[in-house]
Amino acid sequence: MKSQQEVEADVRSWGFSHVFTWSDAPNAYYPPHSHAGLTTHVILRGQLTIAYPQDGDEEQRGKKTTHGVGERIDVDAGRVHEVWIGSEGCTYVIGE
């Protein structure tokens, strides 16, 4: 796994101008929300689970996907999503 500084540099190289590292406490929860622009998240420690409650048909709307260390998650501008943080907490680099 790359260092925090290397991942932040990667995220900047992808065209994100606002790049920072964020840590969440164990079992944190973010209710459904969206962002004005594309965001990316690269996990450095722990895991997070994400769902898109307004996407697809009824069966797909409740589908949760869990991501761990080294994974990149992109969320399109305006796409409603909710997030659950794992029991160990989670640290990730965010690009906006």
SVG drawing of the C-alpha trace seen along z (x, -y; Angstrom):
<svg xmlns="http://www.w3.org/2000/svg" viewBox="-39 -23 43 30">
<polyline fill="none" stroke="black" stroke-width="0.4" points="0.0,0.0 1.2,-3.5 1.8,-6.1 -0.8,-8.8 1.4,-11.4 1.7,-9.2 -2.1,-8.6 -2.8,-12.3 -0.4,-13.0 -2.2,-10.3 -5.5,-11.9 -4.2,-15.3 -2.8,-13.8 -6.4,-12.6 -7.4,-16.3 -8.9,-16.8 -7.9,-20.3 -9.1,-19.8 -7.4,-16.8 -7.3,-15.8 -7.2,-12.8 -10.2,-12.1 -10.7,-9.7 -14.0,-8.4 -14.7,-6.8 -15.8,-3.2 -19.4,-2.6 -19.9,-6.2 -22.9,-6.7 -23.6,-9.3 -27.3,-9.4 -28.3,-9.8 -26.7,-12.9 -25.0,-14.1 -22.2,-16.5 -22.1,-19.3 -19.1,-17.7 -17.4,-14.4 -15.7,-13.0 -13.2,-10.2 -12.2,-8.2 -9.1,-6.0 -9.1,-3.9 -5.9,-3.9 -7.1,-2.0 -10.3,-0.2 -13.4,0.2 -16.5,-1.5 -19.8,-0.4 -21.7,-2.5 -25.2,-2.3 -27.0,-4.4 -30.7,-4.6 -32.1,-6.2 -30.3,-4.1 -31.8,-1.3 -34.9,0.8 -36.2,1.6 -33.9,4.5 -30.8,2.6 -31.6,-0.5 -30.8,1.4 -27.6,3.0 -24.6,2.2 -21.0,2.6 -18.0,2.8 -14.6,1.4 -11.2,1.9 -7.7,0.7 -6.4,-0.4 -9.8,-0.6 -11.0,-3.7 -14.6,-4.8 -15.9,-7.5 -19.2,-9.2 -20.7,-11.3 -21.9,-14.8 -25.5,-14.8 -25.6,-11.0 -27.3,-10.3 -25.3,-7.9 -25.1,-6.8 -22.1,-5.4 -21.4,-3.1 -18.0,-3.0 -16.6,0.3 -16.0,1.4 -12.3,0.4 -13.0,-3.1 -11.7,-4.3 -9.1,-6.7 -9.3,-7.7 -8.0,-10.3 -10.8,-12.4 -10.6,-14.3 -13.1,-17.0"/>
</svg>
